[in-house]
Amino acid sequence: MGNAWEEVYQQHQGTLREAVVTNVIAMLSCGLCIRGYALYCCSNSACSHLKKVAFSCKSRFCPSCGKKATDQWIATQQAVLPHTSWQHITFTMPSELWGLFKENYVLLGQLSALAANPILDQRAHLNSYPKSWITVLIEALSLCKVSSDQGRQEKVFWP
C-alpha cells in the first residue's frame, strides 16, 4: 500500500490538500513503533519479557481508528436520540456535479438544506403523522465515490 500512495502522491503532489497527505501518512504508520510506543514489563523482577505496544494514529480515515471513532459516535447518538422506528434516505449527488463542488467547497454546506427542505415541507403538509412524531435529520457527508476501472472497484477521494 505504501508504494501505491507514493505513486499517487508523486502524480498529484501539487493538488493534494495538506490534510489529505497528513491523514494518509498517519493511517499508513498506524500501529507502527515509529509513531511511538508504550513499553510494558512484567512485575516479576526475575522476568525479562518486554512488550511494546505501538500507538495508533487516531485518524477517522484509518480503517482501525476510524471504526472505533464511528462506533463511539453511534453509541453517543443512540443515547441521545429517542428510541423509535426510523426512515433512512440517502441522497447521492450526480457525478456530473462533482467538479462544481470540488472547485467550490463552500457550496457543500448548502447540500444538506437542499436535501432536507423537501422532506420538511412534505412533513408539514401531511396530517397523517401523529402529533407526537418528530423529524430528525442527520447529515453524513462523504467526499468519496466508488469508481469501476477495468472490472475492479476503488474509492476515489477528492484531493
N, C-alpha and C positions, 0 to 999 in steps of 0.2 A: 504494500500500500504506500509506503514511503516513496518509492520510485514514481508511482503514478502521481502523487502530489507534487513531486519535484518537476515533473513534466508539465503539469497544469500551471504551476507557479511560473515556470520559465516562459510558457506560452502567453500567459495573461498578466505578467508581472506589473505592467503599468495600469491595469484596470481593476485589480483586486483591492477591495477595501481592507484597511488595516485590521478591522475587527474579524474579517473572514480569515486572514492569514493567522492572526493570534489564536483563534479558536481551532483551526486545523492543526497548528503546531501543538497546542495544548492537548488535543484529542490524540494525536499520534504519540505523544510522550506520556500519556496517562498510564499510571501503574508502573512506570519505569523509575529506577532509582535516581536517574538524572534529575528528576523533579524534587528529590529529597526523600527521606525515608525515616521511619521510626525503627529503632533497634531494641529488640526485646531479648532479655536473657533470663535464664532460669533462676529462681530464688535460692536454689541449692548451690552454694559456693563451689561444690565439687564438680558441678555440671558445667561443661564448656560450650553447650549449644547456644547459638545466637540465631535470631530470626529477624530479617529485615522485612519491613512492610512498607512498600513504596507508596508515596502519596498519589492521590488521584488528581485529575485536572479540575473537577467540579464544573466543567462546562456543560451547559444544557444541550450542546450539539454532540456531545460524546455519547455513544450508544450505552455505555455503562452508567456514567454520571447523570446523563440526561434522563434515563429511565428512572433513576432514583428520585430526581427532582420532579419528574412528572407524577410519579406515584404519591409523593408528598403533597403536590398541588391538588391532585384528585381527592386525597383524604381530607384536606382542608375544605375543599368545595363541598364535599359530601356532608361535612359537619355544619356548614353554614347554610346551605340550600335546603329548602323543605323536602321531606321525603314524599315524593309524588310521582305519578306517571308523567312521561315527557315525550315530546316530539323532537326528533333530530332532523335538521335540514342542513344540507351542505350546499354552499354557493361556490361555484367554480368560475373563475374569470377566463374568458376565451383567450387562447394563446395569442390571437391577433392583437390583443391589448397589452401584452407583456412589455413590449418596447416602450409604450407610453408611460407605464407606471415605473419602469426601470429608470427612465430619464427624469421622472417627476415623483420622487418618493413621497412628497407631501400629500399627493393625491391618495395614497394608500389609507391615510387616516379617514378619508371620506367614504371608503368602501363599506364600512360597517353600517353607516347611516343609510346608504343606498340600498343595502340588503334588508335592513331592519324596518324601514319606513312602510313598505307594502304589507309586511306582516302585522305591524301595529295598527295600520289603517284598517285592514280587514278585521282584526280582532275588535276594534272599536265599533265596527258596523254590524257585527254579528251579535244577536241577542240570545243565541242558543247556549252560550257559555254560562255556567253557574257564576254568580257574583263572587264566590269565594276563590275562583281560579285567578291566578296571576300569570303574567307573561314575563319570563326572564330570558334575556338574550345574552349569550356568552360568545365572544369572538376569539378565534384562534387563527391568526393569520400565518399562513405558511408561504415562505418565499422560495419554494422549490417546485419543480414539476418533474414528472416522470416521462422520459422520452424513450422511444424504442429505436434502437440503431442496429440494423443487421441482426434482428432476432433477439438481442439482449436488451434488458431494461436497465436504465441508470437514472439516478436522481441528478438533476441539474440545478444548482443553486445560483441565485443571482450574485454576481460579484459585487 
